[in-house]
Amino acid sequence: MVSAYQDYSKDVGVVIPRGNLFAFQVSHITPPLNQNQTVNLAFLLPEEVIAAMAQIANGTIALNL
C-alpha cells in the first residue's frame, strides 16, 4: 500500500509542506484559545431553516411554541 501511495502521490503531484513558513502558517490558522471565537454553522442547515430563522429574527413571522 505504501508503494501504491508513493506512485499515486507522484502522479498527482502531492506536496508535503515543510519548513519555517509552513510552521508559521499552521500556528496562525486559529486564534489562541483565550480569545473569543465565533463559529457560523449556518452552512450546515437546510436553506428552509435558514430562511425561517431570518424571518424570525427580523419579525416577519412569529414563533409559537
URHU-V137270 format. One record per pair of residues at least 24 apart in sequence whose C-alpha atoms are under 10 Angstrom apart, sorted by the first residue. I is the first residue (numbers start at 1). J is the second residue. D is the distance in Angstrom with one decimal. If there is no record, write none. Layout:
i->{I	I}
j->{J	J}
d->{D	D}
This chain:
none
